[in-house]
Amino acid sequence: MSKPVLYTYFRSSSSWRVRTALAMKGIDYEYKATHLVKGEQLSDEYKKLNPQSLIPTLLIDGQKLKQSLSILEDLEETRPDPPLLPKDPLKRSQARTVALIISADIQPIQNLRVLKAVGDEKKMEWGKNVIQSGLEALEKVLAETSGKYCVGDSVTIADLCLVPQVYNANRFKVDMSRFPIISRINEELSQLEPFIKSHPSNQPDCPEELK
């Protein structure tokens, strides 16, 4: 079968989640850089792959997979080792809850499309307030679910979402000392090889000044 292809951008949170999953599961793939700021995702060619003009898009097993959480679930079903979801039903639900708090409720309203609408003068304040408010709720959730990582002591889809969101929080100057549980988990995850490999600074389209 042909080598999987990931349409990605070095600093895209959604792409980052998928890069980490691919690294965890040992899946080699072609990195197809798609520059969001330059609008390459808006090209007619890319819209044929993803009508929403969003990234990531993963071409694998003859399929065009879209939406990062859906991609993670697909990888879990087709390549279950190592697992991204716990076997225990409650812990599976908790992992999905944390993942969705980040991927559905925090990240989408501080992403590039929203910041452009907010405007240059307000975007830093907007992003900081959105992320800070979301992390306040997330910290309380993690107080109930976390062990070494977001849900217990195994890496799950929740952790794949957490690390990119903390990166964004730092970009928007959020005071992370207010979130000791999130900060501790992020520090633990940042030492793991799949998270190092998927980090924006280690991607081929990362500008030199950000490495």
C-alpha positions in Angstrom: 0.0 0.0 0.0 1.1 3.6 -0.6 2.8 5.6 2.1 0.3 7.7 4.2 0.3 11.4 3.5 -0.4 14.0 6.2 -1.4 17.5 5.1 -0.1 19.5 8.1 1.3 22.8 9.3 4.0 23.0 11.9 2.0 25.1 14.5 -1.4 23.7 13.8 -2.8 22.2 17.0 -5.1 19.8 15.1 -2.2 18.6 13.0 0.1 18.3 16.0 -2.4 15.8 17.6 -2.3 13.6 14.6 1.5 13.8 14.2 1.8 12.6 17.8 -0.5 9.7 17.3 1.3 8.6 14.1 4.6 8.8 16.1 3.2 6.8 19.0 1.9 4.1 16.6 5.1 4.0 14.6 3.4 5.0 11.3 5.8 6.4 8.7 4.2 9.1 6.5 4.9 11.8 4.0 4.8 15.3 5.5 2.9 17.6 3.2 3.4 21.1 4.5 0.3 23.3 4.0 1.0 27.0 5.0 -2.1 28.3 6.8 -1.0 31.9 7.0 -0.3 32.0 3.2 -3.7 30.4 2.6 -2.5 27.2 0.9 -5.4 25.4 2.5 -7.8 27.5 0.4 -6.5 26.3 -2.9 -8.9 24.5 -5.3 -6.5 21.5 -5.2 -6.7 21.2 -1.5 -10.4 21.7 -1.3 -10.8 18.5 -3.4 -9.3 16.7 -0.4 -10.9 18.7 2.3 -13.9 20.9 1.4 -13.7 22.7 4.7 -10.2 24.0 3.8 -9.0 22.8 7.2 -6.0 20.8 8.2 -5.1 18.1 8.9 -6.1 15.7 6.2 -4.6 12.2 6.3 -4.5 10.0 3.3 -4.2 6.4 4.5 -5.6 3.0 3.5 -7.0 4.6 0.4 -9.1 7.0 2.4 -9.2 10.7 3.0 -9.5 11.2 6.7 -10.5 14.7 8.1 -11.0 16.2 11.6 -8.2 15.5 14.0 -10.3 13.7 16.7 -12.0 11.5 14.1 -8.5 10.7 12.7 -7.3 9.6 16.1 -10.4 7.4 16.6 -9.8 5.8 13.1 -6.1 5.1 13.9 -7.2 3.6 17.2 -9.6 1.3 15.4 -7.3 0.2 12.6 -4.0 0.3 14.5 -4.9 -0.3 18.2 -1.3 -0.8 19.5 -0.3 1.1 21.5 -3.8 2.2 22.6 -4.9 5.9 22.7 -8.0 5.0 24.7 -8.3 3.1 28.0 -10.1 -0.2 28.1 -12.2 0.9 31.1 -15.4 2.6 29.8 -15.4 5.4 32.4 -11.7 6.2 31.7 -12.5 6.1 27.9 -15.3 8.6 28.5 -13.0 10.8 30.6 -10.3 10.8 27.9 -12.8 11.8 25.3 -14.2 14.5 27.6 -10.8 16.2 28.1 -10.0 15.9 24.4 -13.3 17.6 23.5 -13.0 20.3 26.0 -9.7 21.3 24.3 -10.5 20.5 20.7 -14.1 21.6 20.5 -14.4 24.3 23.2 -11.0 26.0 23.6 -8.9 25.7 20.5 -11.5 26.5 17.8 -12.3 30.0 19.2 -8.6 31.0 19.3 -7.5 29.6 16.0 -6.3 31.5 12.9 -9.8 32.0 11.3 -11.2 33.5 14.5 -8.2 35.7 15.2 -8.4 37.2 11.7 -12.0 38.1 12.4 -11.1 39.6 15.8 -8.4 41.7 14.2 -4.7 42.4 15.0 -5.3 44.9 17.8 -7.5 42.5 19.8 -6.2 39.1 18.9 -3.7 38.6 21.7 -6.2 39.7 24.4 -8.9 37.5 22.9 -6.7 34.5 22.6 -5.4 34.9 26.2 -8.9 35.3 27.6 -10.3 32.3 25.7 -7.5 30.0 26.7 -7.3 31.1 30.3 -11.1 30.6 30.8 -10.9 27.2 29.2 -7.9 26.1 31.2 -9.6 27.1 34.5 -12.4 24.6 33.8 -9.9 22.0 32.5 -7.8 22.2 35.6 -10.8 21.2 37.8 -11.6 18.3 35.5 -8.1 17.0 35.6 -8.1 17.2 39.4 -10.6 14.3 39.2 -9.2 12.3 36.3 -5.5 12.7 36.2 -2.7 10.4 37.4 0.7 10.8 35.8 -1.2 12.0 32.6 -4.6 13.4 31.9 -6.5 10.2 32.6 -4.6 7.9 34.9 -1.1 6.8 34.1 -1.3 6.0 30.4 -1.1 8.4 27.5 -4.5 8.9 25.8 -6.1 11.1 23.2 -6.6 13.7 26.0 -2.8 14.1 26.3 -2.4 14.5 22.5 -4.8 17.5 22.7 -3.3 18.9 25.9 0.3 19.5 24.8 -0.6 21.7 21.7 -3.0 23.7 23.8 -0.4 24.5 26.5 1.9 25.6 23.6 -0.8 28.0 22.5 -1.3 29.2 26.1 2.4 30.1 26.2 2.1 31.9 22.9 -0.7 34.0 24.2 1.2 34.8 27.5 -1.2 32.9 29.8 0.1 32.6 33.3 0.6 28.9 33.5 1.5 29.0 37.2 -2.3 29.2 37.8 -2.6 25.7 36.4 -0.3 23.4 38.3 -1.9 20.1 37.2 -1.9 21.0 33.5 1.7 22.2 33.8 2.8 19.1 35.5 1.2 16.8 33.0 2.6 18.8 30.1 6.1 18.6 31.5 5.8 14.8 31.8 4.4 14.4 28.3 7.0 16.8 26.8 9.8 14.3 27.7 8.2 11.4 25.7 9.7 10.7 22.3 6.5 10.9 20.3 5.8 14.4 21.7 9.3 15.5 21.0 9.1 14.2 17.5 5.8 15.9 16.8 6.7 19.3 18.3 6.5 22.3 16.0 10.2 23.1 16.3 11.0 19.7 14.9 8.9 20.0 11.7 10.4 20.7 8.3 8.3 23.8 7.7 9.2 25.4 11.1 11.0 28.7 10.4 14.5 28.8 11.7 13.8 31.7 14.2 11.2 29.5 16.0 13.4 26.4 16.4 
